[in-house]
Amino acid sequence: MEINKSLDDQAVLDTLGERLARRRLDLQLTQAAAAEKAGVSKRTVERMEAGASVQLSSLIRVLRVLDLMDGLEQLAPPTGPRPMDLLQLKGKARQRAPASGGDEKPAESDWTWGSE
């Protein structure tokens, strides 16, 4: 199954778990061996492969053992400031997001000045 934004969270977790299990088997590792090398419990590997929620640090440890760390670069690639941000901020990097959340347009109101 292809992972895309139309899948719900559980479907993504299930698919990731299946892929991790397949990779582990391709490397001829048991769950216990993978867990030991990763420094996590066997139960954590079982939960991960079953599509259950686990700590991000545990996932990273298992990805390292399965030689899948390169995939994390695609997960959150580095970004730089947009050209307009550089101009507006005089070369400084943005530290906060706008309070409105960015893409939201202000709510239109029926009230106007002098409407009494």
Jmol script that loads the backbone (N, CA, C; Angstrom):
load data "model"
ATOM      1  N   MET A   1       0.842  -1.173   0.000  1.00  0.00           N
ATOM      2  CA  MET A   1       0.000   0.000   0.000  1.00  0.00           C
ATOM      3  C   MET A   1       0.888   1.237   0.000  1.00  0.00           C
ATOM      4  N   GLU A   2       0.537   2.193  -0.806  1.00  0.00           N
ATOM      5  CA  GLU A   2       1.284   3.446  -0.869  1.00  0.00           C
ATOM      6  C   GLU A   2       0.840   4.368   0.259  1.00  0.00           C
ATOM      7  N   ILE A   3       1.803   4.967   0.910  1.00  0.00           N
ATOM      8  CA  ILE A   3       1.489   5.902   1.985  1.00  0.00           C
ATOM      9  C   ILE A   3       1.259   7.276   1.364  1.00  0.00           C
ATOM     10  N   ASN A   4       0.074   7.822   1.599  1.00  0.00           N
ATOM     11  CA  ASN A   4      -0.240   9.161   1.116  1.00  0.00           C
ATOM     12  C   ASN A   4      -1.168   9.842   2.109  1.00  0.00           C
ATOM     13  N   LYS A   5      -1.465  11.104   1.860  1.00  0.00           N
ATOM     14  CA  LYS A   5      -2.231  11.887   2.832  1.00  0.00           C
ATOM     15  C   LYS A   5      -3.685  11.464   2.949  1.00  0.00           C
ATOM     16  N   SER A   6      -4.176  10.642   2.034  1.00  0.00           N
ATOM     17  CA  SER A   6      -5.570  10.204   2.128  1.00  0.00           C
ATOM     18  C   SER A   6      -5.757   9.078   3.146  1.00  0.00           C
ATOM     19  N   LEU A   7      -4.674   8.449   3.572  1.00  0.00           N
ATOM     20  CA  LEU A   7      -4.766   7.366   4.560  1.00  0.00           C
ATOM     21  C   LEU A   7      -4.956   7.941   5.957  1.00  0.00           C
ATOM     22  N   ASP A   8      -5.726   7.238   6.772  1.00  0.00           N
ATOM     23  CA  ASP A   8      -5.844   7.677   8.163  1.00  0.00           C
ATOM     24  C   ASP A   8      -4.588   7.248   8.929  1.00  0.00           C
ATOM     25  N   ASP A   9      -4.443   7.747  10.134  1.00  0.00           N
ATOM     26  CA  ASP A   9      -3.238   7.502  10.920  1.00  0.00           C
ATOM     27  C   ASP A   9      -2.974   6.020  11.131  1.00  0.00           C
ATOM     28  N   GLN A  10      -4.008   5.252  11.438  1.00  0.00           N
ATOM     29  CA  GLN A  10      -3.817   3.831  11.707  1.00  0.00           C
ATOM     30  C   GLN A  10      -3.354   3.085  10.463  1.00  0.00           C
ATOM     31  N   ALA A  11      -3.870   3.449   9.306  1.00  0.00           N
ATOM     32  CA  ALA A  11      -3.440   2.808   8.063  1.00  0.00           C
ATOM     33  C   ALA A  11      -1.965   3.091   7.790  1.00  0.00           C
ATOM     34  N   VAL A  12      -1.523   4.303   8.097  1.00  0.00           N
ATOM     35  CA  VAL A  12      -0.105   4.642   7.923  1.00  0.00           C
ATOM     36  C   VAL A  12       0.741   3.822   8.886  1.00  0.00           C
ATOM     37  N   LEU A  13       0.324   3.734  10.148  1.00  0.00           N
ATOM     38  CA  LEU A  13       1.069   2.940  11.129  1.00  0.00           C
ATOM     39  C   LEU A  13       1.122   1.472  10.726  1.00  0.00           C
ATOM     40  N   ASP A  14       0.016   0.934  10.252  1.00  0.00           N
ATOM     41  CA  ASP A  14      -0.019  -0.466   9.810  1.00  0.00           C
ATOM     42  C   ASP A  14       0.944  -0.704   8.650  1.00  0.00           C
ATOM     43  N   THR A  15       0.930   0.200   7.681  1.00  0.00           N
ATOM     44  CA  THR A  15       1.792   0.056   6.512  1.00  0.00           C
ATOM     45  C   THR A  15       3.263   0.164   6.908  1.00  0.00           C
ATOM     46  N   LEU A  16       3.585   1.129   7.767  1.00  0.00           N
ATOM     47  CA  LEU A  16       4.964   1.252   8.243  1.00  0.00           C
ATOM     48  C   LEU A  16       5.405  -0.002   8.990  1.00  0.00           C
ATOM     49  N   GLY A  17       4.522  -0.528   9.827  1.00  0.00           N
ATOM     50  CA  GLY A  17       4.834  -1.751  10.566  1.00  0.00           C
ATOM     51  C   GLY A  17       5.118  -2.924   9.648  1.00  0.00           C
ATOM     52  N   GLU A  18       4.298  -3.072   8.615  1.00  0.00           N
ATOM     53  CA  GLU A  18       4.514  -4.157   7.641  1.00  0.00           C
ATOM     54  C   GLU A  18       5.855  -3.994   6.935  1.00  0.00           C
ATOM     55  N   ARG A  19       6.182  -2.772   6.570  1.00  0.00           N
ATOM     56  CA  ARG A  19       7.447  -2.515   5.872  1.00  0.00           C
ATOM     57  C   ARG A  19       8.650  -2.766   6.774  1.00  0.00           C
ATOM     58  N   LEU A  20       8.540  -2.380   8.038  1.00  0.00           N
ATOM     59  CA  LEU A  20       9.628  -2.629   8.977  1.00  0.00           C
ATOM     60  C   LEU A  20       9.824  -4.134   9.189  1.00  0.00           C
ATOM     61  N   ALA A  21       8.733  -4.865   9.314  1.00  0.00           N
ATOM     62  CA  ALA A  21       8.812  -6.321   9.483  1.00  0.00           C
ATOM     63  C   ALA A  21       9.453  -6.964   8.258  1.00  0.00           C
ATOM     64  N   ARG A  22       9.064  -6.512   7.072  1.00  0.00           N
ATOM     65  CA  ARG A  22       9.624  -7.065   5.830  1.00  0.00           C
ATOM     66  C   ARG A  22      11.123  -6.801   5.754  1.00  0.00           C
ATOM     67  N   ARG A  23      11.538  -5.588   6.112  1.00  0.00           N
ATOM     68  CA  ARG A  23      12.958  -5.245   6.088  1.00  0.00           C
ATOM     69  C   ARG A  23      13.733  -6.074   7.096  1.00  0.00           C
ATOM     70  N   ARG A  24      13.171  -6.243   8.283  1.00  0.00           N
ATOM     71  CA  ARG A  24      13.822  -7.059   9.316  1.00  0.00           C
ATOM     72  C   ARG A  24      14.017  -8.484   8.829  1.00  0.00           C
ATOM     73  N   LEU A  25      12.980  -9.045   8.202  1.00  0.00           N
ATOM     74  CA  LEU A  25      13.072 -10.404   7.672  1.00  0.00           C
ATOM     75  C   LEU A  25      14.083 -10.488   6.527  1.00  0.00           C
ATOM     76  N   ASP A  26      14.133  -9.462   5.683  1.00  0.00           N
ATOM     77  CA  ASP A  26      15.113  -9.435   4.591  1.00  0.00           C
ATOM     78  C   ASP A  26      16.539  -9.459   5.135  1.00  0.00           C
ATOM     79  N   LEU A  27      16.746  -8.841   6.299  1.00  0.00           N
ATOM     80  CA  LEU A  27      18.057  -8.836   6.938  1.00  0.00           C
ATOM     81  C   LEU A  27      18.288 -10.085   7.795  1.00  0.00           C
ATOM     82  N   GLN A  28      17.310 -10.975   7.787  1.00  0.00           N
ATOM     83  CA  GLN A  28      17.359 -12.241   8.532  1.00  0.00           C
ATOM     84  C   GLN A  28      17.586 -12.010  10.026  1.00  0.00           C
ATOM     85  N   LEU A  29      16.813 -11.067  10.562  1.00  0.00           N
ATOM     86  CA  LEU A  29      16.863 -10.776  11.988  1.00  0.00           C
ATOM     87  C   LEU A  29      15.552 -11.198  12.638  1.00  0.00           C
ATOM     88  N   THR A  30      15.641 -11.778  13.802  1.00  0.00           N
ATOM     89  CA  THR A  30      14.432 -12.043  14.575  1.00  0.00           C
ATOM     90  C   THR A  30      14.036 -10.749  15.256  1.00  0.00           C
ATOM     91  N   GLN A  31      12.808 -10.707  15.760  1.00  0.00           N
ATOM     92  CA  GLN A  31      12.381  -9.529  16.512  1.00  0.00           C
ATOM     93  C   GLN A  31      13.275  -9.331  17.729  1.00  0.00           C
ATOM     94  N   ALA A  32      13.628 -10.426  18.378  1.00  0.00           N
ATOM     95  CA  ALA A  32      14.477 -10.340  19.576  1.00  0.00           C
ATOM     96  C   ALA A  32      15.862  -9.799  19.224  1.00  0.00           C
ATOM     97  N   ALA A  33      16.427 -10.254  18.113  1.00  0.00           N
ATOM     98  CA  ALA A  33      17.759  -9.787  17.710  1.00  0.00           C
ATOM     99  C   ALA A  33      17.726  -8.311  17.320  1.00  0.00           C
ATOM    100  N   ALA A  34      16.710  -7.912  16.575  1.00  0.00           N
ATOM    101  CA  ALA A  34      16.582  -6.508  16.179  1.00  0.00           C
ATOM    102  C   ALA A  34      16.406  -5.625  17.410  1.00  0.00           C
ATOM    103  N   ALA A  35      15.587  -6.087  18.352  1.00  0.00           N
ATOM    104  CA  ALA A  35      15.355  -5.328  19.578  1.00  0.00           C
ATOM    105  C   ALA A  35      16.640  -5.183  20.382  1.00  0.00           C
ATOM    106  N   GLU A  36      17.397  -6.261  20.507  1.00  0.00           N
ATOM    107  CA  GLU A  36      18.640  -6.216  21.267  1.00  0.00           C
ATOM    108  C   GLU A  36      19.637  -5.245  20.626  1.00  0.00           C
ATOM    109  N   LYS A  37      19.781  -5.327  19.311  1.00  0.00           N
ATOM    110  CA  LYS A  37      20.708  -4.422  18.612  1.00  0.00           C
ATOM    111  C   LYS A  37      20.264  -2.968  18.731  1.00  0.00           C
ATOM    112  N   ALA A  38      18.953  -2.746  18.759  1.00  0.00           N
ATOM    113  CA  ALA A  38      18.421  -1.378  18.834  1.00  0.00           C
ATOM    114  C   ALA A  38      18.391  -0.844  20.257  1.00  0.00           C
ATOM    115  N   GLY A  39      18.517  -1.734  21.235  1.00  0.00           N
ATOM    116  CA  GLY A  39      18.452  -1.301  22.628  1.00  0.00           C
ATOM    117  C   GLY A  39      17.034  -1.015  23.084  1.00  0.00           C
ATOM    118  N   VAL A  40      16.074  -1.716  22.491  1.00  0.00           N
ATOM    119  CA  VAL A  40      14.675  -1.594  22.899  1.00  0.00           C
ATOM    120  C   VAL A  40      14.167  -2.981  23.259  1.00  0.00           C
ATOM    121  N   SER A  41      12.984  -3.053  23.827  1.00  0.00           N
ATOM    122  CA  SER A  41      12.439  -4.358  24.185  1.00  0.00           C
ATOM    123  C   SER A  41      11.863  -5.065  22.953  1.00  0.00           C
ATOM    124  N   LYS A  42      11.785  -6.375  23.051  1.00  0.00           N
ATOM    125  CA  LYS A  42      11.173  -7.145  21.966  1.00  0.00           C
ATOM    126  C   LYS A  42       9.725  -6.719  21.783  1.00  0.00           C
ATOM    127  N   ARG A  43       9.059  -6.412  22.872  1.00  0.00           N
ATOM    128  CA  ARG A  43       7.658  -5.965  22.823  1.00  0.00           C
ATOM    129  C   ARG A  43       7.533  -4.669  22.014  1.00  0.00           C
ATOM    130  N   THR A  44       8.512  -3.781  22.110  1.00  0.00           N
ATOM    131  CA  THR A  44       8.483  -2.536  21.338  1.00  0.00           C
ATOM    132  C   THR A  44       8.533  -2.839  19.846  1.00  0.00           C
ATOM    133  N   VAL A  45       9.399  -3.770  19.451  1.00  0.00           N
ATOM    134  CA  VAL A  45       9.482  -4.156  18.037  1.00  0.00           C
ATOM    135  C   VAL A  45       8.177  -4.809  17.603  1.00  0.00           C
ATOM    136  N   GLU A  46       7.612  -5.650  18.445  1.00  0.00           N
ATOM    137  CA  GLU A  46       6.326  -6.290  18.126  1.00  0.00           C
ATOM    138  C   GLU A  46       5.241  -5.236  17.912  1.00  0.00           C
ATOM    139  N   ARG A  47       5.179  -4.270  18.819  1.00  0.00           N
ATOM    140  CA  ARG A  47       4.167  -3.211  18.711  1.00  0.00           C
ATOM    141  C   ARG A  47       4.369  -2.381  17.450  1.00  0.00           C
ATOM    142  N   MET A  48       5.613  -2.053  17.158  1.00  0.00           N
ATOM    143  CA  MET A  48       5.929  -1.266  15.976  1.00  0.00           C
ATOM    144  C   MET A  48       5.455  -1.984  14.710  1.00  0.00           C
ATOM    145  N   GLU A  49       5.779  -3.262  14.615  1.00  0.00           N
ATOM    146  CA  GLU A  49       5.413  -4.044  13.437  1.00  0.00           C
ATOM    147  C   GLU A  49       3.911  -4.295  13.354  1.00  0.00           C
ATOM    148  N   ALA A  50       3.227  -4.216  14.491  1.00  0.00           N
ATOM    149  CA  ALA A  50       1.776  -4.414  14.510  1.00  0.00           C
ATOM    150  C   ALA A  50       1.021  -3.121  14.225  1.00  0.00           C
ATOM    151  N   GLY A  51       1.749  -2.014  14.057  1.00  0.00           N
ATOM    152  CA  GLY A  51       1.105  -0.749  13.751  1.00  0.00           C
ATOM    153  C   GLY A  51       0.649   0.026  14.970  1.00  0.00           C
ATOM    154  N   ALA A  52       1.214  -0.313  16.121  1.00  0.00           N
ATOM    155  CA  ALA A  52       0.876   0.421  17.340  1.00  0.00           C
ATOM    156  C   ALA A  52       1.787   1.638  17.463  1.00  0.00           C
ATOM    157  N   SER A  53       1.363   2.584  18.255  1.00  0.00           N
ATOM    158  CA  SER A  53       2.133   3.796  18.471  1.00  0.00           C
ATOM    159  C   SER A  53       3.318   3.491  19.382  1.00  0.00           C
ATOM    160  N   VAL A  54       4.488   4.008  19.032  1.00  0.00           N
ATOM    161  CA  VAL A  54       5.693   3.834  19.844  1.00  0.00           C
ATOM    162  C   VAL A  54       6.404   5.176  19.947  1.00  0.00           C
ATOM    163  N   GLN A  55       7.358   5.252  20.845  1.00  0.00           N
ATOM    164  CA  GLN A  55       8.132   6.477  20.989  1.00  0.00           C
ATOM    165  C   GLN A  55       9.000   6.699  19.756  1.00  0.00           C
ATOM    166  N   LEU A  56       9.147   7.952  19.389  1.00  0.00           N
ATOM    167  CA  LEU A  56       9.945   8.302  18.219  1.00  0.00           C
ATOM    168  C   LEU A  56      11.396   7.848  18.384  1.00  0.00           C
ATOM    169  N   SER A  57      11.941   7.961  19.587  1.00  0.00           N
ATOM    170  CA  SER A  57      13.326   7.533  19.813  1.00  0.00           C
ATOM    171  C   SER A  57      13.488   6.031  19.583  1.00  0.00           C
ATOM    172  N   SER A  58      12.468   5.247  19.926  1.00  0.00           N
ATOM    173  CA  SER A  58      12.519   3.800  19.676  1.00  0.00           C
ATOM    174  C   SER A  58      12.488   3.514  18.184  1.00  0.00           C
ATOM    175  N   LEU A  59      11.651   4.252  17.453  1.00  0.00           N
ATOM    176  CA  LEU A  59      11.592   4.091  16.002  1.00  0.00           C
ATOM    177  C   LEU A  59      12.949   4.396  15.373  1.00  0.00           C
ATOM    178  N   ILE A  60      13.587   5.463  15.816  1.00  0.00           N
ATOM    179  CA  ILE A  60      14.890   5.837  15.269  1.00  0.00           C
ATOM    180  C   ILE A  60      15.920   4.739  15.527  1.00  0.00           C
ATOM    181  N   ARG A  61      15.899   4.176  16.715  1.00  0.00           N
ATOM    182  CA  ARG A  61      16.846   3.097  17.043  1.00  0.00           C
ATOM    183  C   ARG A  61      16.641   1.886  16.139  1.00  0.00           C
ATOM    184  N   VAL A  62      15.376   1.537  15.900  1.00  0.00           N
ATOM    185  CA  VAL A  62      15.086   0.382  15.044  1.00  0.00           C
ATOM    186  C   VAL A  62      15.443   0.696  13.585  1.00  0.00           C
ATOM    187  N   LEU A  63      15.146   1.898  13.139  1.00  0.00           N
ATOM    188  CA  LEU A  63      15.521   2.289  11.776  1.00  0.00           C
ATOM    189  C   LEU A  63      17.028   2.196  11.577  1.00  0.00           C
ATOM    190  N   ARG A  64      17.778   2.562  12.592  1.00  0.00           N
ATOM    191  CA  ARG A  64      19.246   2.487  12.511  1.00  0.00           C
ATOM    192  C   ARG A  64      19.686   1.029  12.320  1.00  0.00           C
ATOM    193  N   VAL A  65      19.107   0.115  13.091  1.00  0.00           N
ATOM    194  CA  VAL A  65      19.453  -1.308  12.994  1.00  0.00           C
ATOM    195  C   VAL A  65      19.065  -1.868  11.623  1.00  0.00           C
ATOM    196  N   LEU A  66      17.925  -1.406  11.094  1.00  0.00           N
ATOM    197  CA  LEU A  66      17.450  -1.902   9.799  1.00  0.00           C
ATOM    198  C   LEU A  66      18.068  -1.158   8.620  1.00  0.00           C
ATOM    199  N   ASP A  67      19.018  -0.276   8.907  1.00  0.00           N
ATOM    200  CA  ASP A  67      19.718   0.513   7.886  1.00  0.00           C
ATOM    201  C   ASP A  67      18.740   1.312   7.035  1.00  0.00           C
ATOM    202  N   LEU A  68      17.801   1.985   7.708  1.00  0.00           N
ATOM    203  CA  LEU A  68      16.789   2.797   7.031  1.00  0.00           C
ATOM    204  C   LEU A  68      16.849   4.267   7.432  1.00  0.00           C
ATOM    205  N   MET A  69      17.949   4.705   8.006  1.00  0.00           N
ATOM    206  CA  MET A  69      18.051   6.087   8.466  1.00  0.00           C
ATOM    207  C   MET A  69      18.003   7.098   7.324  1.00  0.00           C
ATOM    208  N   ASP A  70      18.449   6.694   6.128  1.00  0.00           N
ATOM    209  CA  ASP A  70      18.430   7.620   4.993  1.00  0.00           C
ATOM    210  C   ASP A  70      17.018   8.098   4.686  1.00  0.00           C
ATOM    211  N   GLY A  71      16.014   7.279   4.980  1.00  0.00           N
ATOM    212  CA  GLY A  71      14.630   7.653   4.730  1.00  0.00           C
ATOM    213  C   GLY A  71      14.163   8.827   5.572  1.00  0.00           C
ATOM    214  N   LEU A  72      14.814   9.064   6.701  1.00  0.00           N
ATOM    215  CA  LEU A  72      14.418  10.185   7.560  1.00  0.00           C
ATOM    216  C   LEU A  72      14.715  11.524   6.894  1.00  0.00           C
ATOM    217  N   GLU A  73      15.703  11.560   6.037  1.00  0.00           N
ATOM    218  CA  GLU A  73      16.024  12.802   5.337  1.00  0.00           C
ATOM    219  C   GLU A  73      14.858  13.225   4.452  1.00  0.00           C
ATOM    220  N   GLN A  74      14.169  12.274   3.856  1.00  0.00           N
ATOM    221  CA  GLN A  74      13.015  12.571   3.015  1.00  0.00           C
ATOM    222  C   GLN A  74      11.796  12.934   3.852  1.00  0.00           C
ATOM    223  N   LEU A  75      11.751  12.427   5.072  1.00  0.00           N
ATOM    224  CA  LEU A  75      10.619  12.696   5.950  1.00  0.00           C
ATOM    225  C   LEU A  75      10.496  14.186   6.268  1.00  0.00           C
ATOM    226  N   ALA A  76      11.607  14.807   6.567  1.00  0.00           N
ATOM    227  CA  ALA A  76      11.603  16.235   6.894  1.00  0.00           C
ATOM    228  C   ALA A  76      12.850  16.877   6.293  1.00  0.00           C
ATOM    229  N   PRO A  77      12.817  17.130   4.987  1.00  0.00           N
ATOM    230  CA  PRO A  77      14.003  17.707   4.345  1.00  0.00           C
ATOM    231  C   PRO A  77      14.272  19.115   4.855  1.00  0.00           C
ATOM    232  N   PRO A  78      15.540  19.511   4.843  1.00  0.00           N
ATOM    233  CA  PRO A  78      15.863  20.856   5.310  1.00  0.00           C
ATOM    234  C   PRO A  78      15.262  21.905   4.373  1.00  0.00           C
ATOM    235  N   THR A  79      14.855  23.008   4.941  1.00  0.00           N
ATOM    236  CA  THR A  79      14.321  24.095   4.139  1.00  0.00           C
ATOM    237  C   THR A  79      15.062  25.369   4.501  1.00  0.00           C
ATOM    238  N   GLY A  80      15.064  26.282   3.573  1.00  0.00           N
ATOM    239  CA  GLY A  80      15.695  27.566   3.828  1.00  0.00           C
ATOM    240  C   GLY A  80      14.641  28.653   3.825  1.00  0.00           C
ATOM    241  N   PRO A  81      15.041  29.843   4.173  1.00  0.00           N
ATOM    242  CA  PRO A  81      14.071  30.944   4.162  1.00  0.00           C
ATOM    243  C   PRO A  81      13.633  31.258   2.733  1.00  0.00           C
ATOM    244  N   ARG A  82      12.390  31.670   2.595  1.00  0.00           N
ATOM    245  CA  ARG A  82      11.881  32.076   1.289  1.00  0.00           C
ATOM    246  C   ARG A  82      12.493  33.427   0.928  1.00  0.00           C
ATOM    247  N   PRO A  83      12.680  33.704  -0.356  1.00  0.00           N
ATOM    248  CA  PRO A  83      13.294  34.976  -0.754  1.00  0.00           C
ATOM    249  C   PRO A  83      12.584  36.206  -0.189  1.00  0.00           C
ATOM    250  N   MET A  84      11.259  36.203  -0.170  1.00  0.00           N
ATOM    251  CA  MET A  84      10.534  37.353   0.372  1.00  0.00           C
ATOM    252  C   MET A  84      10.762  37.500   1.868  1.00  0.00           C
ATOM    253  N   ASP A  85      10.905  36.382   2.572  1.00  0.00           N
ATOM    254  CA  ASP A  85      11.206  36.445   4.003  1.00  0.00           C
ATOM    255  C   ASP A  85      12.557  37.108   4.229  1.00  0.00           C
ATOM    256  N   LEU A  86      13.537  36.768   3.385  1.00  0.00           N
ATOM    257  CA  LEU A  86      14.858  37.379   3.530  1.00  0.00           C
ATOM    258  C   LEU A  86      14.790  38.893   3.361  1.00  0.00           C
ATOM    259  N   LEU A  87      13.990  39.320   2.389  1.00  0.00           N
ATOM    260  CA  LEU A  87      13.856  40.756   2.170  1.00  0.00           C
ATOM    261  C   LEU A  87      13.139  41.429   3.338  1.00  0.00           C
ATOM    262  N   GLN A  88      12.037  40.847   3.767  1.00  0.00           N
ATOM    263  CA  GLN A  88      11.250  41.452   4.836  1.00  0.00           C
ATOM    264  C   GLN A  88      11.964  41.417   6.185  1.00  0.00           C
ATOM    265  N   LEU A  89      12.704  40.371   6.415  1.00  0.00           N
ATOM    266  CA  LEU A  89      13.370  40.213   7.708  1.00  0.00           C
ATOM    267  C   LEU A  89      14.820  40.676   7.669  1.00  0.00           C
ATOM    268  N   LYS A  90      15.219  41.293   6.562  1.00  0.00           N
ATOM    269  CA  LYS A  90      16.571  41.843   6.392  1.00  0.00           C
ATOM    270  C   LYS A  90      17.639  40.782   6.634  1.00  0.00           C
ATOM    271  N   GLY A  91      17.440  39.606   6.044  1.00  0.00           N
ATOM    272  CA  GLY A  91      18.432  38.537   6.104  1.00  0.00           C
ATOM    273  C   GLY A  91      18.369  37.660   7.336  1.00  0.00           C
ATOM    274  N   LYS A  92      17.518  37.975   8.297  1.00  0.00           N
ATOM    275  CA  LYS A  92      17.401  37.170   9.505  1.00  0.00           C
ATOM    276  C   LYS A  92      16.426  36.023   9.256  1.00  0.00           C
ATOM    277  N   ALA A  93      16.628  34.923   9.934  1.00  0.00           N
ATOM    278  CA  ALA A  93      15.733  33.776   9.804  1.00  0.00           C
ATOM    279  C   ALA A  93      14.486  33.979  10.655  1.00  0.00           C
ATOM    280  N   ARG A  94      13.348  33.540  10.151  1.00  0.00           N
ATOM    281  CA  ARG A  94      12.093  33.624  10.897  1.00  0.00           C
ATOM    282  C   ARG A  94      12.181  32.731  12.123  1.00  0.00           C
ATOM    283  N   GLN A  95      11.715  33.243  13.258  1.00  0.00           N
ATOM    284  CA  GLN A  95      11.741  32.506  14.518  1.00  0.00           C
ATOM    285  C   GLN A  95      10.369  31.987  14.935  1.00  0.00           C
ATOM    286  N   ARG A  96       9.286  32.620  14.436  1.00  0.00           N
ATOM    287  CA  ARG A  96       7.929  32.234  14.829  1.00  0.00           C
ATOM    288  C   ARG A  96       7.027  32.247  13.611  1.00  0.00           C
ATOM    289  N   ALA A  97       5.956  31.479  13.694  1.00  0.00           N
ATOM    290  CA  ALA A  97       4.908  31.507  12.674  1.00  0.00           C
ATOM    291  C   ALA A  97       3.954  32.644  13.009  1.00  0.00           C
ATOM    292  N   PRO A  98       3.253  33.167  12.004  1.00  0.00           N
ATOM    293  CA  PRO A  98       2.288  34.231  12.301  1.00  0.00           C
ATOM    294  C   PRO A  98       1.182  33.732  13.221  1.00  0.00           C
ATOM    295  N   ALA A  99       0.658  34.619  14.051  1.00  0.00           N
ATOM    296  CA  ALA A  99      -0.360  34.249  15.036  1.00  0.00           C
ATOM    297  C   ALA A  99      -1.624  33.712  14.394  1.00  0.00           C
ATOM    298  N   SER A 100      -1.935  34.134  13.184  1.00  0.00           N
ATOM    299  CA  SER A 100      -3.172  33.703  12.542  1.00  0.00           C
ATOM    300  C   SER A 100      -3.079  32.285  11.989  1.00  0.00           C
ATOM    301  N   GLY A 101      -1.915  31.678  12.001  1.00  0.00           N
ATOM    302  CA  GLY A 101      -1.778  30.331  11.471  1.00  0.00           C
ATOM    303  C   GLY A 101      -1.352  30.326  10.016  1.00  0.00           C
ATOM    304  N   GLY A 102      -1.154  31.471   9.425  1.00  0.00           N
ATOM    305  CA  GLY A 102      -0.615  31.543   8.080  1.00  0.00           C
ATOM    306  C   GLY A 102      -1.634  31.618   6.980  1.00  0.00           C
ATOM    307  N   ASP A 103      -2.250  30.492   6.628  1.00  0.00           N
ATOM    308  CA  ASP A 103      -3.114  30.419   5.454  1.00  0.00           C
ATOM    309  C   ASP A 103      -4.533  30.912   5.699  1.00  0.00           C
ATOM    310  N   GLU A 104      -4.882  31.129   6.944  1.00  0.00           N
ATOM    311  CA  GLU A 104      -6.253  31.523   7.246  1.00  0.00           C
ATOM    312  C   GLU A 104      -6.489  32.970   6.854  1.00  0.00           C
ATOM    313  N   LYS A 105      -7.660  33.228   6.308  1.00  0.00           N
ATOM    314  CA  LYS A 105      -8.054  34.597   6.001  1.00  0.00           C
ATOM    315  C   LYS A 105      -8.865  35.121   7.176  1.00  0.00           C
ATOM    316  N   PRO A 106      -8.776  36.421   7.464  1.00  0.00           N
ATOM    317  CA  PRO A 106      -9.560  36.950   8.577  1.00  0.00           C
ATOM    318  C   PRO A 106     -11.050  36.767   8.325  1.00  0.00           C
ATOM    319  N   ALA A 107     -11.768  36.478   9.384  1.00  0.00           N
ATOM    320  CA  ALA A 107     -13.215  36.281   9.259  1.00  0.00           C
ATOM    321  C   ALA A 107     -13.868  37.596   8.870  1.00  0.00           C
ATOM    322  N   GLU A 108     -14.788  37.516   7.924  1.00  0.00           N
ATOM    323  CA  GLU A 108     -15.490  38.721   7.505  1.00  0.00           C
ATOM    324  C   GLU A 108     -16.623  38.991   8.480  1.00  0.00           C
ATOM    325  N   SER A 109     -16.825  40.265   8.769  1.00  0.00           N
ATOM    326  CA  SER A 109     -17.840  40.661   9.728  1.00  0.00           C
ATOM    327  C   SER A 109     -18.900  41.498   9.025  1.00  0.00           C
ATOM    328  N   ASP A 110     -20.120  41.419   9.507  1.00  0.00           N
ATOM    329  CA  ASP A 110     -21.195  42.238   8.957  1.00  0.00           C
ATOM    330  C   ASP A 110     -21.120  43.668   9.474  1.00  0.00           C
ATOM    331  N   TRP A 111     -20.388  43.891  10.544  1.00  0.00           N
ATOM    332  CA  TRP A 111     -20.289  45.188  11.177  1.00  0.00           C
ATOM    333  C   TRP A 111     -19.383  46.104  10.358  1.00  0.00           C
ATOM    334  N   THR A 112     -19.754  47.344  10.177  1.00  0.00           N
ATOM    335  CA  THR A 112     -18.931  48.353   9.516  1.00  0.00           C
ATOM    336  C   THR A 112     -19.021  49.644  10.301  1.00  0.00           C
ATOM    337  N   TRP A 113     -18.098  50.545  10.098  1.00  0.00           N
ATOM    338  CA  TRP A 113     -18.107  51.849  10.741  1.00  0.00           C
ATOM    339  C   TRP A 113     -19.315  52.643  10.253  1.00  0.00           C
ATOM    340  N   GLY A 114     -19.989  53.308  11.145  1.00  0.00           N
ATOM    341  CA  GLY A 114     -21.094  54.171  10.785  1.00  0.00           C
ATOM    342  C   GLY A 114     -22.336  53.417  10.329  1.00  0.00           C
ATOM    343  N   SER A 115     -22.499  52.194  10.772  1.00  0.00           N
ATOM    344  CA  SER A 115     -23.651  51.408  10.327  1.00  0.00           C
ATOM    345  C   SER A 115     -24.867  51.593  11.234  1.00  0.00           C
ATOM    346  N   GLU A 116     -24.802  52.562  12.140  1.00  0.00           N
ATOM    347  CA  GLU A 116     -25.904  52.757  13.097  1.00  0.00           C
ATOM    348  C   GLU A 116     -27.084  53.408  12.471  1.00  0.00           C
TER     349      GLU A 116
END
end "model"
wireframe off; spacefill off
backbone 0.3
color backbone group
